[in-house]
Amino acid sequence: MFCYPEHIDGEMRKLFARLSAERLLRGLSAGEFARRSAHVLAELNAIHPFREGNGRAQLTYLTLLAARAGRPLALERMDPDAMLAAMVASFKSNEAPLADLIEGLLEP
């Protein structure tokens, strides 16, 4: 179940405060960046702040987060079906497929 609308603001504040405390995932190894960013993306998805376009907004956010952390993504390698399956798995508390997918998209 997605976050109730009345809790979106508070949950977004908590998520971004934790992310800020983690220095926006800067300085992490590729594997650790993939694992932590998968968790952030899963949380953002569960908060579900937009009525339409969550997937597009989340992918854009992930791209910006990765670039700012010095871990740019090669989105041309992304398989949309695999991304959807990984996001569904992360919503069911299995973030490993999403972390693996993100790690595979990281530029060398």
C-alpha positions in Angstrom: 0.0 0.0 0.0 1.3 3.4 -0.9 1.6 6.3 1.7 -1.6 8.0 2.6 -1.7 11.6 1.1 -1.8 13.2 4.5 1.6 11.6 5.4 3.5 12.3 2.1 5.0 15.6 3.3 6.3 14.1 6.5 7.6 11.0 4.9 9.4 12.9 2.2 11.0 15.1 4.8 12.3 12.1 6.7 13.6 10.4 3.6 15.5 13.5 2.4 16.8 14.2 5.9 18.3 10.7 6.1 19.7 11.1 2.6 21.3 14.5 3.6 22.8 12.9 6.7 24.3 10.3 4.3 25.9 13.1 2.3 23.6 12.3 -0.7 25.5 9.0 -1.0 28.8 10.6 -2.0 32.0 8.7 -1.5 30.5 5.2 -1.5 31.8 2.2 -3.4 29.8 1.3 -6.5 28.1 -1.6 -4.7 27.2 0.4 -1.6 25.9 3.3 -3.8 23.7 0.8 -5.6 22.4 -0.7 -2.4 21.7 2.6 -0.7 20.2 4.3 -3.8 18.0 1.2 -4.3 16.7 1.7 -0.8 16.1 5.5 -1.4 14.3 4.7 -4.6 12.1 2.0 -3.0 11.2 4.4 -0.2 10.4 7.2 -2.7 8.2 4.8 -4.6 6.3 3.7 -1.5 5.7 7.4 -0.6 4.3 7.8 -4.1 4.2 11.6 -4.1 2.8 12.0 -7.6 -0.6 11.0 -9.0 0.9 10.3 -12.4 4.5 9.9 -13.6 6.1 8.4 -10.4 8.3 6.1 -12.4 9.6 8.9 -14.7 10.2 11.2 -11.8 11.9 8.5 -9.7 14.3 7.6 -12.6 15.1 11.3 -13.2 15.8 11.7 -9.5 18.0 8.6 -9.4 19.9 9.9 -12.4 20.5 13.2 -10.7 21.4 11.6 -7.4 23.9 9.3 -9.1 25.5 12.1 -11.1 25.9 14.3 -7.9 27.4 11.4 -6.1 30.0 10.9 -8.8 28.3 7.7 -10.0 26.7 8.6 -13.4 24.3 6.1 -14.9 24.3 4.6 -18.5 20.6 4.7 -19.0 20.9 3.3 -22.5 21.7 0.0 -20.9 18.5 0.0 -18.8 15.8 -2.6 -19.6 12.4 -1.0 -18.8 10.8 -4.4 -18.0 13.6 -5.3 -15.7 13.4 -1.9 -14.0 9.6 -2.4 -13.5 10.1 -5.9 -12.1 12.9 -4.6 -9.7 10.6 -1.8 -8.5 7.8 -4.2 -7.8 10.2 -6.5 -5.9 11.5 -3.5 -3.9 7.9 -2.6 -3.0 7.6 -6.1 -1.6 10.7 -5.5 0.6 13.2 -7.2 -1.8 15.6 -4.4 -2.9 18.4 -6.7 -4.1 17.1 -6.8 -7.8 16.9 -3.1 -7.8 20.4 -2.7 -6.3 21.8 -5.1 -8.9 20.1 -3.3 -11.7 21.4 0.1 -10.5 24.9 -1.3 -10.1 24.8 -2.6 -13.7 23.9 0.9 -14.9 26.8 2.6 -13.2 29.4 4.0 -15.5 32.9 2.5 -15.0 
